[in-house]
């Protein structure tokens, strides 16, 4: 009986000549010599249907033949491919790379071995070579023709249109129809010819490489992408099909997926005779283990499927190749089979390092010459991903170990996403319909990382969480999103439903993609919306009052996170001291009660103002100042509770440091969907809310003439709230810095004591550090006493490991673009070490220079150098080569430098640190402070760039993000869109957006339109979003004397 064994191995047993292709050996190792002896000729059928003969020694292992094929193709990313052939029982099997070829292929003269794609990654932007994507495109073309990649007519036509664009170039109807007549890409192609021609017309100017990229972008969303079905029966004798994907084992009935078991849930895979067994991990609600059994055609067939499962698990989940078990002395039990070759993580690292040369290749079926043209783009020397996806191409696995050995990269991620339709239009994935009704997009141009809309992704917790209705979960590696086009869905050519699936086969993208931003129709029509809008008052004061109402709703929901959700979680476990419970909950509950009544009063006043009640006294109803004055005066009676919030925040962090149980409870709570921001942020919400009241009253006073009846009340209320804000201002600044330091502490490893008295956070962001290996992306953290530089490693919690620190005392900053020939380059000279860094743009460089110089000035004015605080500091006086070596060494050790499993933090792929990393930008404490002041909530109509209708969403802007809800009553957001890096503009005439109050958000090729209900709300959304998309002026920075530090 065979089992998955997670046992790493060096590549020393993999005999293969050294080459630029798919070497699986560690750095510095050499492969064993190829076995000598008689040669045999083996025919290989390539993906372009050509056949090549290769001569290899009879006793050579399969690895030698695969290496020979990859060398022949000059293929760098050959690890995604394999060789398959029919064995003596006519069962199609994969060539074992460790066994001698002669023992596997008994009659090589009569066998044609096929070179095909073996491992389909969830994100095609991980394929960084144009040749690799071309071969994947050929595989998709083959699967279409053979009927293995099933899809609806619209998707099929769209796929073929990209193939045609790649093969014959730009649209010409006569040439198109002639080409389609000679080439059959899919059965029943004639019925789709008009649709194919129509879609091809949209691809004018697209290069073959871009066509391949778009082809894979669409294909990866299909349910049957990369799926190879293996017939089986369940325990009841029902005929089913089993398949394996990058995220786990799938169960199909026909072409409909009915179940899925992701790797995180699978404890053991084995086979006994012709029974295939899946042992699942114990359910959190029960103590027993469940073993599923499937009956396959024969033992050989069962073993073949088990082997491919073992290989998929190892390739996508492990950090390195598993090691072999020592051979038993007397007899062995079970199969000795293991995965051989590099894992996906190793492939990505190798290609990212750029240890290979770009070479030309020829497209057999294309009339357009291609010489890896995309490799000429200077911005990404190691990447050939088309320009709309360059940033995402180098992303690697982002989850950590959950296997007993700690080597399996955990893929069980949960995304707080939902694609519920308004009314009855619920997502098919959430209805668990066997055949969904997802619709295909007619002209999808989106790529993966550039959508970069962050969904709150959470590592699957070991403890059961309270059920959250209407949510889906995505599981899998290394990236986290999907645009799902159901292979059996209906054909609505201009609509895409982005559906989070409950199974592990979801074709995932980057950690920064949002399934909510989809193209779903909304029941409300534009005419209805216009009619509704015209019935509302047009006075600016009314919309200011309405802003108070909408933001108050969000504020109440934030209070409920503490008073209801967190309190409920705490009550279930005896891990929080009673004094801390009293300090938090007894000071939040009065606020929640007060603001509940405050919201009712505001909404009653708005109802009168809108004429929705029987009262029509204009003088009494069309004003808000009196309500604000009355409640702000009453709020002063709650000032004692507000003063306690800073104390509660400090006490919570102190208790977390001293109690592992409380730390675990808070960590699990932050993993729940309702906690859409860091927990300690909610503790500061009451202080932030006072600033919002002050801003609203300032706008009301500015709007009303002095003689207006409402002016006097508004001015009096403003005086009251200004006094409260002034009293709490120092505490607020101190607590924001304290909260930010604790938040950064969760994102960093390798630090002993980041949070110390006197330390101020100033800026964080992505810079490229120049070393002996060239420019390497690093994450920098600037404080008032030290500058840290880190890299994101492959850890369970997706944290950043500190590589080194530069004390600011005695540091100098020099612009050194001319010296090093690198744009936007700086040299930072410390007393012990100097480093060269480059920013992504001139404006980014200026921000860093300004902030670093300010921080140096602060350090010089302080008492002297800051003591060491890293767990291990870099050695002094390194040469650039030594520094580069130390950098590389710390990266190699990254997977080993983990805390214990009990202490591991959850996956933190949605934090501001990760957004800055992926979008290659930075953000300062000043920006965070401005963001606190600029918060907004309300309904917006949203339109995707390829859609026709507008969808109504409840939108909350906070923490540099837009959070999307179906309605204001929802307890948690469906998805979020981080705005750093996005541009905010007004649509041009050419975009055919013939509506008022529309603004446009775009990042690279991704465009979203949002429509407000009035001029005032339009201007407010523009103001607050602009605060997130452009950094605050340095004029807002407090001087050192005015600043308050913890």
Secondary structure by P-SEA (a helix, b strand, c coil): cccccccccccccccccccccccccccccccccccccbbbbbbbbccccbbbbbbbcccccaaaaaaaaaaaacccccccbbbbbbccccccccccccccccccccccccbbbbbccccccccccccccaaaaaaaaaaaaaaaaaccccccaaaaaaaaaaaaaaccccccaaaaaaaaaacccccccccaaaaaaaaaaaaccccaaaaaaaaaaaaaacccccbbbbbbcccccccbbbbbcccbbbbbccccccccccccccccccccccbbbbbbcccccccbbbbbbbbcccaaaaaaaaaaaaaaaaaccccccccccccccccccccccccccccaaaaaaaaaaccbbbbbbbccccccccccccccccccccccccccccccccccccbbbccccccccccbbbbccccccccccccccccccccccbbbbcccccccccccccccccccccccccccccbbbbbbccbbbbbccccccccccccccccccccccccccccccccccccccccccaaaaaaaaaaccccaaaaaaaaaaaaaaaaaaaaaacccaaaaaaaacccccaaaaaacaaaaaaaaaaaaaaaaaaaaaaaaaaccccccccccccccaaaaaaaaaaaaaaaaaaaaaaaaaaaaaaaaaacaaaaaaaaaaaacccccccaaaaaaaaaaaaaaaaaaaaaaaaaccccccaaaaaaaaaaaaaaaaaaaaaaaaaaaaaaaaaaaaaacccccccccccccccbbbbbbbbccccbbbbbbbbcccbbbbbbbcccccbbbbbcccccccbbbbbbccccccccbbbbbbcccbbbbbbcccaaaaaaaaaaaaaaaaaaaaccccccccccccccccccaaaaaaaaaaaaaaccccccccccccccccccaaaaaaaacccccaaaaaaaaaccbbbbbbbbcccccbbbbbbccccccbbbbbccccccccccccccccbbbbcccccccccccbbbbbbcccbbbbbbbccaaaaaaaaaaaaaaaccccccccccccccccc
